[in-house]
Amino acid sequence: MSAAFVHGVGTSRFGRQPGVGAPALVQQAVTEALDDAGVGDVRELDAVFAGTVFGAPGTAQRALQLLGITGVPILTFENACATSSTALHEARHAVLSGRFRRVLCLGVETMTLHFSGPITPEETDVEGRAGLALPGVYAMVASRYEHLYGLEPKALAAVSVKNRRHGALNPRAQHGAEVTAEEVLASRMVADPLTLLQCCDISDAATAAVIGGERGVGRDVRIAASALRSGELWDHRSTQPWGYELMARVAGDAWQEAGIGPEDVDLFEVHDAFTIGEITATEALGIAEPGGGCDLVLSGHTALGGRQPVNPSGGLLSRGHPLGATGLAQVAEAVWQVRGEAGARQVEGARVAAVETMGGGTAGIDGNGCVVVVLGG
Amino acid sequence: MSAAFVHGVGTSRFGRQPGVGAPALVQQAVTEALDDAGVGDVRELDAVFAGTVFGAPGTAQRALQLLGITGVPILTFENACATSSTALHEARHAVLSGRFRRVLCLGVETMTLHFSGPITPEETDVEGRAGLALPGVYAMVASRYEHLYGLEPKALAAVSVKNRRHGALNPRAQHGAEVTAEEVLASRMVADPLTLLQCCDISDAATAAVIGGERGVGRDVRIAASALRSGELWDHRSTQPWGYELMARVAGDAWQEAGIGPEDVDLFEVHDAFTIGEITATEALGIAEPGGGCDLVLSGHTALGGRQPVNPSGGLLSRGHPLGATGLAQVAEAVWQVRGEAGARQVEGARVAAVETMGGGTAGIDGNGCVVVVLGG
């Protein structure tokens, strides 16, 4: 195949949904994606590329059997927050190589099953257990950024305010309520300078997409590019904020493959697990120069109605961040936007969207993995 | 690429190694595999396809950074006991499609970190929590087999006796001591008719292989075929023992792709997590007719020195079954055998080997996934 397309997408609601369970969430997402793709019979699927971070072994098989999706190869990926973007990237390559004609991609996470509050670092995660869990890592990103370029608290707050405003237009969002900059900055300090309203919440959801190599009935969105790398070693000698170099490298791969640059993209869904993450992501993607991310968000460039909206879905801060389901949630938003189906949060005239998912997990390397996908065009 | 080859393999020791940890085990396995493949610089690797079942998110990245393996795409798969066979199968396809020139495959599991005794069923595993964990599932396999064909305890015991005898020749084996049929049958009952010495133990290990698309320095072993499917729904209307139909379907795929049949294979590594599993696997692979697996093992056909040795490494019962590391452990044995490097347990004149890994996890489907790989020829 010379190209791969997203034929259809679907998601459950996002939020703390204890007791709902992976099978029901998967059923909601997959049913919607199959309907959206016009797949009337699950036997049209050649394979399933699934992803979960904390889901039990066999989570995908257990849920999919209830939909009659059995017998085909079912792969399950883990790549931290980039888990289901990784599944999509791999599914795309499987389609491009001609191995499969139609692949179901699936992301699922039921975080409330495992955590009542923040993610507890694993026994083997010595950094995390010493306090350097992801809020701490991103706080260090902010500190480094402040040292390099200066960082005003109002710029961080502007990310939360913008994404909550976007999320208020998204009926599936976990945190649909708008917030003010004052509320963001006055909320409880989690890891200086990141306050509670600058940190994503734990969440339960499933997300799905049907990928194929042939144009279908006309609502397909072409995957113009996708790139994936893991991070390089990152230590006290690294001058850039954690994650920046990995994101920039993967974004460079994606722009090269797509044959376009960030200026050609109408909207972005990026990894705003913490406010500072969106600021560095916009720079790594090339929407702004290094150090220009604060002015970018403060200027309204990245708000709905601005030149290049970032996280029109509400992003991880507002829509929610169910780890293994997040990448395909971003892809779903991109597909809806490019099709003109995003309702009250539609980016006018959207033709090209880009998705960036950063998989963290350790501070010793510059990210476990990062995926950038370019859709449409 | 028209073919994919295993350039090199490596493993840690197998067994309960609490406190050693994934990074040290990975270092042992990967260092050996890279040396074996003649990879002098880790920058020759284009990607890593890793697998773990219970490992924490980022287990592969955390361990690989210590070896300087960073920056390339690192994928982590979960497919129950077939986890690292699945990684190998996918790596092979990535090489065949021309996407990567050289891929490191990795399996790692540190079960003693999570379990002091048997695997505790996950909260969402309602069958397992009700008692239908894998020993129970395989006990039902034995009951069904008994109903269909008759099943003498001495045939089950013969599998353990044979595989322990093989494992006694394997310096990396977890349980190297030989056992008698009387000892096997007199050991504590776990799930009728499966006694303790018919059940694999928990284990820690890492395993690795380097896969590529070009013949190297002459010790390469060709991957003649590999096949992967997930199970179909399996319930009270199914007439075959659990897992049989999936194994037979995947084996059929593999024989078709390889253009040979089981009669052309010199040795097998199969999924003997429980003794009955080896008996049904030998039938599903076509080494014996359905119902002929007991006579096959009792006749000595599958012992070292017999016509077609099964599990010359000692298998899961003797070498050990560190879930996510098992598939590549089987592949490593197959490679050593086909190269004539298996020492005291060498199968004379071995040219072709086949590996079968069955990934269980739920009784509601006929296996989460099964992989069959044909090597050599």
Interface residues (C-beta under 8 A of the other chain):
Chain A: G21 A22 V48 V53 F54 A56 P57 G58 T59 Q61 R62 Q65 G68 T70 G71 V72 P73 I74 L75 T76 F77 E78 N79 A80 T86 E90 H93 A94 L96 S97 R99 T110 L113 E122 E123 T124 D125 L228 R229 S230 G231 E232 L233 G361 T362 G364 I365 N368 G369
Chain B: G21 A22 V48 V53 F54 A56 P57 G58 T59 Q61 R62 Q65 G68 T70 G71 V72 P73 I74 L75 T76 F77 E78 N79 A80 T86 E90 H93 A94 L96 S97 R99 T110 L113 E122 E123 T124 D125 L228 R229 S230 G231 E232 L233 G361 T362 G364 I365 N368 G369
